[in-house]
Amino acid sequence: MENKMAKRWVKERLKRLFPELRNDPEVLDRAYRQLGIESLPGAGKGGTVVYEITLPERKIPGGAGAD
């Protein structure tokens, strides 16, 4: 259940940040999959699950990561 809620939250957030994704479910799903979301066990009281999001790497011409 937590995974479904997290997925929905992330997709809603993507739609707010990138309005062009609102009417294209395929592109929205692809953008979600590219994020690299991983669930990790939480720490502390209750130990709730924590979700870590890894952004896809992209090269910036003439900037960091350029060849």
HTML snippet that shows the backbone in 3Dmol.js (N, CA, C, O; Angstrom):
<script src="https://3Dmol.org/build/3Dmol-min.js"></script>
<div id="view" style="width:600px;height:400px;position:relative"></div>
<script>
const pdb = `
ATOM      1  N   MET A   1       0.819  -1.191   0.000  1.00  0.00           N
ATOM      2  CA  MET A   1       0.000   0.000   0.000  1.00  0.00           C
ATOM      3  C   MET A   1       0.869   1.264   0.000  1.00  0.00           C
ATOM      4  O   MET A   1       0.555   2.236  -0.686  1.00  0.00           O
ATOM      5  N   GLU A   2       1.962   1.245   0.773  1.00  0.00           N
ATOM      6  CA  GLU A   2       2.845   2.412   0.827  1.00  0.00           C
ATOM      7  C   GLU A   2       3.472   2.690  -0.533  1.00  0.00           C
ATOM      8  O   GLU A   2       3.627   3.846  -0.926  1.00  0.00           O
ATOM      9  N   ASN A   3       3.834   1.622  -1.255  1.00  0.00           N
ATOM     10  CA  ASN A   3       4.433   1.796  -2.582  1.00  0.00           C
ATOM     11  C   ASN A   3       3.457   2.471  -3.541  1.00  0.00           C
ATOM     12  O   ASN A   3       3.854   3.341  -4.316  1.00  0.00           O
ATOM     13  N   LYS A   4       2.185   2.079  -3.497  1.00  0.00           N
ATOM     14  CA  LYS A   4       1.178   2.683  -4.376  1.00  0.00           C
ATOM     15  C   LYS A   4       0.989   4.159  -4.049  1.00  0.00           C
ATOM     16  O   LYS A   4       0.875   4.995  -4.945  1.00  0.00           O
ATOM     17  N   MET A   5       0.958   4.470  -2.756  1.00  0.00           N
ATOM     18  CA  MET A   5       0.787   5.858  -2.342  1.00  0.00           C
ATOM     19  C   MET A   5       1.991   6.694  -2.771  1.00  0.00           C
ATOM     20  O   MET A   5       1.831   7.823  -3.236  1.00  0.00           O
ATOM     21  N   ALA A   6       3.186   6.148  -2.619  1.00  0.00           N
ATOM     22  CA  ALA A   6       4.394   6.874  -3.009  1.00  0.00           C
ATOM     23  C   ALA A   6       4.415   7.099  -4.522  1.00  0.00           C
ATOM     24  O   ALA A   6       4.766   8.184  -4.987  1.00  0.00           O
ATOM     25  N   LYS A   7       4.040   6.077  -5.283  1.00  0.00           N
ATOM     26  CA  LYS A   7       4.021   6.192  -6.737  1.00  0.00           C
ATOM     27  C   LYS A   7       3.043   7.270  -7.174  1.00  0.00           C
ATOM     28  O   LYS A   7       3.353   8.088  -8.040  1.00  0.00           O
ATOM     29  N   ARG A   8       1.865   7.266  -6.572  1.00  0.00           N
ATOM     30  CA  ARG A   8       0.859   8.270  -6.919  1.00  0.00           C
ATOM     31  C   ARG A   8       1.341   9.675  -6.576  1.00  0.00           C
ATOM     32  O   ARG A   8       1.159  10.602  -7.365  1.00  0.00           O
ATOM     33  N   TRP A   9       1.960   9.841  -5.397  1.00  0.00           N
ATOM     34  CA  TRP A   9       2.449  11.148  -4.969  1.00  0.00           C
ATOM     35  C   TRP A   9       3.504  11.659  -5.943  1.00  0.00           C
ATOM     36  O   TRP A   9       3.468  12.821  -6.351  1.00  0.00           O
ATOM     37  N   VAL A  10       4.443  10.794  -6.316  1.00  0.00           N
ATOM     38  CA  VAL A  10       5.516  11.203  -7.226  1.00  0.00           C
ATOM     39  C   VAL A  10       4.949  11.585  -8.585  1.00  0.00           C
ATOM     40  O   VAL A  10       5.361  12.588  -9.168  1.00  0.00           O
ATOM     41  N   LYS A  11       4.011  10.800  -9.094  1.00  0.00           N
ATOM     42  CA  LYS A  11       3.416  11.115 -10.391  1.00  0.00           C
ATOM     43  C   LYS A  11       2.648  12.436 -10.348  1.00  0.00           C
ATOM     44  O   LYS A  11       2.709  13.214 -11.300  1.00  0.00           O
ATOM     45  N   GLU A  12       1.931  12.698  -9.259  1.00  0.00           N
ATOM     46  CA  GLU A  12       1.209  13.965  -9.125  1.00  0.00           C
ATOM     47  C   GLU A  12       2.195  15.129  -9.072  1.00  0.00           C
ATOM     48  O   GLU A  12       1.949  16.187  -9.651  1.00  0.00           O
ATOM     49  N   ARG A  13       3.292  14.928  -8.386  1.00  0.00           N
ATOM     50  CA  ARG A  13       4.315  15.971  -8.284  1.00  0.00           C
ATOM     51  C   ARG A  13       4.947  16.235  -9.655  1.00  0.00           C
ATOM     52  O   ARG A  13       5.187  17.385 -10.024  1.00  0.00           O
ATOM     53  N   LEU A  14       5.213  15.161 -10.404  1.00  0.00           N
ATOM     54  CA  LEU A  14       5.752  15.322 -11.757  1.00  0.00           C
ATOM     55  C   LEU A  14       4.800  16.131 -12.629  1.00  0.00           C
ATOM     56  O   LEU A  14       5.233  16.984 -13.404  1.00  0.00           O
ATOM     57  N   LYS A  15       3.499  15.861 -12.501  1.00  0.00           N
ATOM     58  CA  LYS A  15       2.513  16.596 -13.306  1.00  0.00           C
ATOM     59  C   LYS A  15       2.481  18.071 -12.940  1.00  0.00           C
ATOM     60  O   LYS A  15       2.244  18.917 -13.802  1.00  0.00           O
ATOM     61  N   ARG A  16       2.715  18.387 -11.679  1.00  0.00           N
ATOM     62  CA  ARG A  16       2.735  19.797 -11.271  1.00  0.00           C
ATOM     63  C   ARG A  16       3.988  20.494 -11.779  1.00  0.00           C
ATOM     64  O   ARG A  16       3.937  21.643 -12.219  1.00  0.00           O
ATOM     65  N   LEU A  17       5.125  19.782 -11.715  1.00  0.00           N
ATOM     66  CA  LEU A  17       6.379  20.376 -12.157  1.00  0.00           C
ATOM     67  C   LEU A  17       6.481  20.467 -13.677  1.00  0.00           C
ATOM     68  O   LEU A  17       7.081  21.396 -14.217  1.00  0.00           O
ATOM     69  N   PHE A  18       5.885  19.487 -14.356  1.00  0.00           N
ATOM     70  CA  PHE A  18       5.947  19.419 -15.812  1.00  0.00           C
ATOM     71  C   PHE A  18       4.527  19.262 -16.363  1.00  0.00           C
ATOM     72  O   PHE A  18       4.092  18.145 -16.641  1.00  0.00           O
ATOM     73  N   PRO A  19       3.808  20.367 -16.523  1.00  0.00           N
ATOM     74  CA  PRO A  19       2.400  20.313 -16.958  1.00  0.00           C
ATOM     75  C   PRO A  19       2.191  19.566 -18.270  1.00  0.00           C
ATOM     76  O   PRO A  19       1.103  19.041 -18.507  1.00  0.00           O
ATOM     77  N   GLU A  20       3.204  19.507 -19.123  1.00  0.00           N
ATOM     78  CA  GLU A  20       3.050  18.802 -20.398  1.00  0.00           C
ATOM     79  C   GLU A  20       2.853  17.295 -20.214  1.00  0.00           C
ATOM     80  O   GLU A  20       2.436  16.613 -21.151  1.00  0.00           O
ATOM     81  N   LEU A  21       3.146  16.767 -19.023  1.00  0.00           N
ATOM     82  CA  LEU A  21       2.963  15.337 -18.745  1.00  0.00           C
ATOM     83  C   LEU A  21       1.526  14.992 -18.361  1.00  0.00           C
ATOM     84  O   LEU A  21       1.153  13.819 -18.347  1.00  0.00           O
ATOM     85  N   ARG A  22       0.725  15.995 -18.052  1.00  0.00           N
ATOM     86  CA  ARG A  22      -0.638  15.758 -17.565  1.00  0.00           C
ATOM     87  C   ARG A  22      -1.505  14.959 -18.522  1.00  0.00           C
ATOM     88  O   ARG A  22      -2.284  14.108 -18.092  1.00  0.00           O
ATOM     89  N   ASN A  23      -1.380  15.222 -19.803  1.00  0.00           N
ATOM     90  CA  ASN A  23      -2.263  14.586 -20.787  1.00  0.00           C
ATOM     91  C   ASN A  23      -1.584  13.466 -21.569  1.00  0.00           C
ATOM     92  O   ASN A  23      -2.092  13.031 -22.603  1.00  0.00           O
ATOM     93  N   ASP A  24      -0.444  13.003 -21.080  1.00  0.00           N
ATOM     94  CA  ASP A  24       0.278  11.939 -21.782  1.00  0.00           C
ATOM     95  C   ASP A  24       0.728  10.876 -20.778  1.00  0.00           C
ATOM     96  O   ASP A  24       1.864  10.914 -20.307  1.00  0.00           O
ATOM     97  N   PRO A  25      -0.159   9.923 -20.447  1.00  0.00           N
ATOM     98  CA  PRO A  25       0.152   8.921 -19.422  1.00  0.00           C
ATOM     99  C   PRO A  25       1.384   8.070 -19.727  1.00  0.00           C
ATOM    100  O   PRO A  25       2.094   7.654 -18.811  1.00  0.00           O
ATOM    101  N   GLU A  26       1.639   7.811 -21.011  1.00  0.00           N
ATOM    102  CA  GLU A  26       2.813   7.000 -21.364  1.00  0.00           C
ATOM    103  C   GLU A  26       4.110   7.726 -21.032  1.00  0.00           C
ATOM    104  O   GLU A  26       5.030   7.135 -20.469  1.00  0.00           O
ATOM    105  N   VAL A  27       4.181   8.996 -21.377  1.00  0.00           N
ATOM    106  CA  VAL A  27       5.377   9.786 -21.097  1.00  0.00           C
ATOM    107  C   VAL A  27       5.520   9.995 -19.590  1.00  0.00           C
ATOM    108  O   VAL A  27       6.632   9.965 -19.063  1.00  0.00           O
ATOM    109  N   LEU A  28       4.412  10.203 -18.902  1.00  0.00           N
ATOM    110  CA  LEU A  28       4.442  10.346 -17.443  1.00  0.00           C
ATOM    111  C   LEU A  28       5.001   9.084 -16.789  1.00  0.00           C
ATOM    112  O   LEU A  28       5.836   9.164 -15.889  1.00  0.00           O
ATOM    113  N   ASP A  29       4.541   7.926 -17.242  1.00  0.00           N
ATOM    114  CA  ASP A  29       5.020   6.662 -16.687  1.00  0.00           C
ATOM    115  C   ASP A  29       6.507   6.469 -16.985  1.00  0.00           C
ATOM    116  O   ASP A  29       7.254   5.989 -16.133  1.00  0.00           O
ATOM    117  N   ARG A  30       6.929   6.835 -18.174  1.00  0.00           N
ATOM    118  CA  ARG A  30       8.353   6.722 -18.534  1.00  0.00           C
ATOM    119  C   ARG A  30       9.200   7.652 -17.653  1.00  0.00           C
ATOM    120  O   ARG A  30      10.270   7.259 -17.189  1.00  0.00           O
ATOM    121  N   ALA A  31       8.729   8.873 -17.426  1.00  0.00           N
ATOM    122  CA  ALA A  31       9.448   9.815 -16.566  1.00  0.00           C
ATOM    123  C   ALA A  31       9.544   9.269 -15.147  1.00  0.00           C
ATOM    124  O   ALA A  31      10.582   9.400 -14.498  1.00  0.00           O
ATOM    125  N   TYR A  32       8.468   8.658 -14.664  1.00  0.00           N
ATOM    126  CA  TYR A  32       8.462   8.064 -13.325  1.00  0.00           C
ATOM    127  C   TYR A  32       9.503   6.945 -13.228  1.00  0.00           C
ATOM    128  O   TYR A  32      10.258   6.873 -12.259  1.00  0.00           O
ATOM    129  N   ARG A  33       9.535   6.076 -14.239  1.00  0.00           N
ATOM    130  CA  ARG A  33      10.479   4.949 -14.222  1.00  0.00           C
ATOM    131  C   ARG A  33      11.924   5.415 -14.287  1.00  0.00           C
ATOM    132  O   ARG A  33      12.802   4.754 -13.731  1.00  0.00           O
ATOM    133  N   GLN A  34      12.198   6.538 -14.951  1.00  0.00           N
ATOM    134  CA  GLN A  34      13.557   7.049 -15.079  1.00  0.00           C
ATOM    135  C   GLN A  34      14.096   7.618 -13.775  1.00  0.00           C
ATOM    136  O   GLN A  34      15.305   7.808 -13.637  1.00  0.00           O
ATOM    137  N   LEU A  35      13.222   7.892 -12.822  1.00  0.00           N
ATOM    138  CA  LEU A  35      13.671   8.473 -11.558  1.00  0.00           C
ATOM    139  C   LEU A  35      14.488   7.508 -10.711  1.00  0.00           C
ATOM    140  O   LEU A  35      15.333   7.952  -9.932  1.00  0.00           O
ATOM    141  N   GLY A  36      14.271   6.235 -10.834  1.00  0.00           N
ATOM    142  CA  GLY A  36      15.016   5.269 -10.029  1.00  0.00           C
ATOM    143  C   GLY A  36      14.629   5.343  -8.562  1.00  0.00           C
ATOM    144  O   GLY A  36      15.452   5.700  -7.719  1.00  0.00           O
ATOM    145  N   ILE A  37      13.389   5.010  -8.249  1.00  0.00           N
ATOM    146  CA  ILE A  37      12.891   5.071  -6.878  1.00  0.00           C
ATOM    147  C   ILE A  37      13.157   3.747  -6.185  1.00  0.00           C
ATOM    148  O   ILE A  37      12.846   2.678  -6.711  1.00  0.00           O
ATOM    149  N   GLU A  38      13.741   3.837  -4.990  1.00  0.00           N
ATOM    150  CA  GLU A  38      14.086   2.642  -4.222  1.00  0.00           C
ATOM    151  C   GLU A  38      13.529   2.795  -2.811  1.00  0.00           C
ATOM    152  O   GLU A  38      13.696   3.838  -2.180  1.00  0.00           O
ATOM    153  N   SER A  39      12.866   1.750  -2.321  1.00  0.00           N
ATOM    154  CA  SER A  39      12.360   1.806  -0.951  1.00  0.00           C
ATOM    155  C   SER A  39      13.421   1.235  -0.019  1.00  0.00           C
ATOM    156  O   SER A  39      14.039   0.209  -0.304  1.00  0.00           O
ATOM    157  N   LEU A  40      13.613   1.921   1.094  1.00  0.00           N
ATOM    158  CA  LEU A  40      14.609   1.531   2.085  1.00  0.00           C
ATOM    159  C   LEU A  40      13.943   1.434   3.447  1.00  0.00           C
ATOM    160  O   LEU A  40      13.004   2.175   3.737  1.00  0.00           O
ATOM    161  N   PRO A  41      14.424   0.524   4.284  1.00  0.00           N
ATOM    162  CA  PRO A  41      13.851   0.444   5.631  1.00  0.00           C
ATOM    163  C   PRO A  41      14.176   1.725   6.404  1.00  0.00           C
ATOM    164  O   PRO A  41      15.287   2.249   6.330  1.00  0.00           O
ATOM    165  N   GLY A  42      13.193   2.207   7.136  1.00  0.00           N
ATOM    166  CA  GLY A  42      13.382   3.426   7.908  1.00  0.00           C
ATOM    167  C   GLY A  42      14.104   3.170   9.219  1.00  0.00           C
ATOM    168  O   GLY A  42      14.276   2.023   9.630  1.00  0.00           O
ATOM    169  N   ALA A  43      14.515   4.225   9.859  1.00  0.00           N
ATOM    170  CA  ALA A  43      15.196   4.125  11.151  1.00  0.00           C
ATOM    171  C   ALA A  43      14.364   4.840  12.209  1.00  0.00           C
ATOM    172  O   ALA A  43      13.439   5.584  11.881  1.00  0.00           O
ATOM    173  N   GLY A  44      14.686   4.619  13.445  1.00  0.00           N
ATOM    174  CA  GLY A  44      13.992   5.296  14.530  1.00  0.00           C
ATOM    175  C   GLY A  44      12.710   4.594  14.913  1.00  0.00           C
ATOM    176  O   GLY A  44      12.450   3.468  14.487  1.00  0.00           O
ATOM    177  N   LYS A  45      11.904   5.273  15.728  1.00  0.00           N
ATOM    178  CA  LYS A  45      10.649   4.690  16.196  1.00  0.00           C
ATOM    179  C   LYS A  45       9.720   4.405  15.037  1.00  0.00           C
ATOM    180  O   LYS A  45       9.517   5.256  14.171  1.00  0.00           O
ATOM    181  N   GLY A  46       9.165   3.228  15.019  1.00  0.00           N
ATOM    182  CA  GLY A  46       8.221   2.850  13.980  1.00  0.00           C
ATOM    183  C   GLY A  46       8.881   2.310  12.733  1.00  0.00           C
ATOM    184  O   GLY A  46       8.288   1.487  12.035  1.00  0.00           O
ATOM    185  N   GLY A  47      10.092   2.747  12.431  1.00  0.00           N
ATOM    186  CA  GLY A  47      10.832   2.261  11.282  1.00  0.00           C
ATOM    187  C   GLY A  47      10.059   2.276   9.978  1.00  0.00           C
ATOM    188  O   GLY A  47      10.094   1.295   9.235  1.00  0.00           O
ATOM    189  N   THR A  48       9.356   3.375   9.678  1.00  0.00           N
ATOM    190  CA  THR A  48       8.580   3.444   8.442  1.00  0.00           C
ATOM    191  C   THR A  48       9.499   3.443   7.228  1.00  0.00           C
ATOM    192  O   THR A  48      10.667   3.820   7.322  1.00  0.00           O
ATOM    193  N   VAL A  49       8.972   3.024   6.108  1.00  0.00           N
ATOM    194  CA  VAL A  49       9.738   2.925   4.872  1.00  0.00           C
ATOM    195  C   VAL A  49      10.113   4.322   4.384  1.00  0.00           C
ATOM    196  O   VAL A  49       9.321   5.259   4.477  1.00  0.00           O
ATOM    197  N   VAL A  50      11.327   4.444   3.867  1.00  0.00           N
ATOM    198  CA  VAL A  50      11.823   5.691   3.297  1.00  0.00           C
ATOM    199  C   VAL A  50      12.067   5.436   1.816  1.00  0.00           C
ATOM    200  O   VAL A  50      12.580   4.382   1.443  1.00  0.00           O
ATOM    201  N   TYR A  51      11.703   6.391   0.976  1.00  0.00           N
ATOM    202  CA  TYR A  51      11.899   6.251  -0.459  1.00  0.00           C
ATOM    203  C   TYR A  51      13.013   7.175  -0.907  1.00  0.00           C
ATOM    204  O   TYR A  51      12.999   8.370  -0.612  1.00  0.00           O
ATOM    205  N   GLU A  52      13.983   6.612  -1.625  1.00  0.00           N
ATOM    206  CA  GLU A  52      15.095   7.392  -2.148  1.00  0.00           C
ATOM    207  C   GLU A  52      14.920   7.508  -3.649  1.00  0.00           C
ATOM    208  O   GLU A  52      14.700   6.510  -4.336  1.00  0.00           O
ATOM    209  N   ILE A  53      15.017   8.724  -4.158  1.00  0.00           N
ATOM    210  CA  ILE A  53      14.850   8.968  -5.587  1.00  0.00           C
ATOM    211  C   ILE A  53      16.198   9.357  -6.168  1.00  0.00           C
ATOM    212  O   ILE A  53      16.857  10.278  -5.685  1.00  0.00           O
ATOM    213  N   THR A  54      16.597   8.641  -7.211  1.00  0.00           N
ATOM    214  CA  THR A  54      17.832   8.945  -7.917  1.00  0.00           C
ATOM    215  C   THR A  54      17.457   9.538  -9.261  1.00  0.00           C
ATOM    216  O   THR A  54      16.788   8.892 -10.068  1.00  0.00           O
ATOM    217  N   LEU A  55      17.888  10.765  -9.500  1.00  0.00           N
ATOM    218  CA  LEU A  55      17.576  11.419 -10.766  1.00  0.00           C
ATOM    219  C   LEU A  55      18.444  10.841 -11.866  1.00  0.00           C
ATOM    220  O   LEU A  55      19.599  10.489 -11.626  1.00  0.00           O
ATOM    221  N   PRO A  56      17.898  10.738 -13.076  1.00  0.00           N
ATOM    222  CA  PRO A  56      18.700  10.216 -14.191  1.00  0.00           C
ATOM    223  C   PRO A  56      19.844  11.173 -14.496  1.00  0.00           C
ATOM    224  O   PRO A  56      19.680  12.391 -14.414  1.00  0.00           O
ATOM    225  N   GLU A  57      21.003  10.622 -14.848  1.00  0.00           N
ATOM    226  CA  GLU A  57      22.142  11.458 -15.197  1.00  0.00           C
ATOM    227  C   GLU A  57      21.949  11.993 -16.598  1.00  0.00           C
ATOM    228  O   GLU A  57      21.465  11.293 -17.488  1.00  0.00           O
ATOM    229  N   ARG A  58      22.325  13.213 -16.777  1.00  0.00           N
ATOM    230  CA  ARG A  58      22.300  13.773 -18.127  1.00  0.00           C
ATOM    231  C   ARG A  58      23.494  14.694 -18.276  1.00  0.00           C
ATOM    232  O   ARG A  58      23.910  15.364 -17.331  1.00  0.00           O
ATOM    233  N   LYS A  59      24.020  14.713 -19.449  1.00  0.00           N
ATOM    234  CA  LYS A  59      25.199  15.533 -19.717  1.00  0.00           C
ATOM    235  C   LYS A  59      24.759  16.929 -20.115  1.00  0.00           C
ATOM    236  O   LYS A  59      23.813  17.107 -20.882  1.00  0.00           O
ATOM    237  N   ILE A  60      25.461  17.909 -19.583  1.00  0.00           N
ATOM    238  CA  ILE A  60      25.193  19.307 -19.911  1.00  0.00           C
ATOM    239  C   ILE A  60      26.297  19.773 -20.839  1.00  0.00           C
ATOM    240  O   ILE A  60      27.463  19.774 -20.444  1.00  0.00           O
ATOM    241  N   PRO A  61      25.966  20.172 -22.072  1.00  0.00           N
ATOM    242  CA  PRO A  61      27.002  20.602 -23.013  1.00  0.00           C
ATOM    243  C   PRO A  61      27.839  21.740 -22.429  1.00  0.00           C
ATOM    244  O   PRO A  61      27.308  22.758 -21.984  1.00  0.00           O
ATOM    245  N   GLY A  62      29.150  21.547 -22.442  1.00  0.00           N
ATOM    246  CA  GLY A  62      30.052  22.582 -21.950  1.00  0.00           C
ATOM    247  C   GLY A  62      30.056  22.718 -20.440  1.00  0.00           C
ATOM    248  O   GLY A  62      30.691  23.629 -19.910  1.00  0.00           O
ATOM    249  N   GLY A  63      29.366  21.837 -19.735  1.00  0.00           N
ATOM    250  CA  GLY A  63      29.298  21.947 -18.280  1.00  0.00           C
ATOM    251  C   GLY A  63      29.762  20.678 -17.617  1.00  0.00           C
ATOM    252  O   GLY A  63      30.491  19.888 -18.215  1.00  0.00           O
ATOM    253  N   ALA A  64      29.352  20.479 -16.404  1.00  0.00           N
ATOM    254  CA  ALA A  64      29.723  19.291 -15.628  1.00  0.00           C
ATOM    255  C   ALA A  64      29.237  18.043 -16.355  1.00  0.00           C
ATOM    256  O   ALA A  64      28.094  17.993 -16.811  1.00  0.00           O
ATOM    257  N   GLY A  65      30.097  17.042 -16.464  1.00  0.00           N
ATOM    258  CA  GLY A  65      29.718  15.796 -17.097  1.00  0.00           C
ATOM    259  C   GLY A  65      29.940  15.784 -18.600  1.00  0.00           C
ATOM    260  O   GLY A  65      29.697  14.769 -19.253  1.00  0.00           O
ATOM    261  N   ALA A  66      30.399  16.898 -19.156  1.00  0.00           N
ATOM    262  CA  ALA A  66      30.655  16.931 -20.600  1.00  0.00           C
ATOM    263  C   ALA A  66      31.976  16.254 -20.914  1.00  0.00           C
ATOM    264  O   ALA A  66      32.922  16.326 -20.130  1.00  0.00           O
ATOM    265  N   ASP A  67      32.036  15.606 -22.045  1.00  0.00           N
ATOM    266  CA  ASP A  67      33.273  14.922 -22.451  1.00  0.00           C
ATOM    267  C   ASP A  67      34.276  15.882 -23.023  1.00  0.00           C
ATOM    268  O   ASP A  67      35.369  15.472 -23.413  1.00  0.00           O
TER     269      ASP A  67
END
`;
const viewer = $3Dmol.createViewer("view");
viewer.addModel(pdb, "pdb");
viewer.setStyle({}, {cartoon: {color: "spectrum"}});
viewer.zoomTo();
viewer.render();
</script>
